[in-house]
């Protein structure tokens, strides 16, 4: 069975937590390579953050998923995400395949994309 991805993503210093909002499945993933500094939550080389994020998401996914209209709701558990952090997080999630990225500390700056009628019957 195919399901639309709808994850809540928590970003902590060198740690990512992912919750599937549909099933409640929860993954807590400690980064193998640190991506945080004491002053910035997502710092240094963004590749380290994207690597940890991709591994955490892979662990959280089970069954068949469709990346059409994949949604991520992002919050920070440590220091607040600044504009540079948000840009890095959004870029990483988009590179992975997420279409909609929302941050808890910012107003919705992107509306959810409309789902094509031909695919809405699948979900």
Order of alpha helices (4+ residues) and beta strands (2+ residues): beta-beta-beta-alpha-beta-alpha-beta-alpha
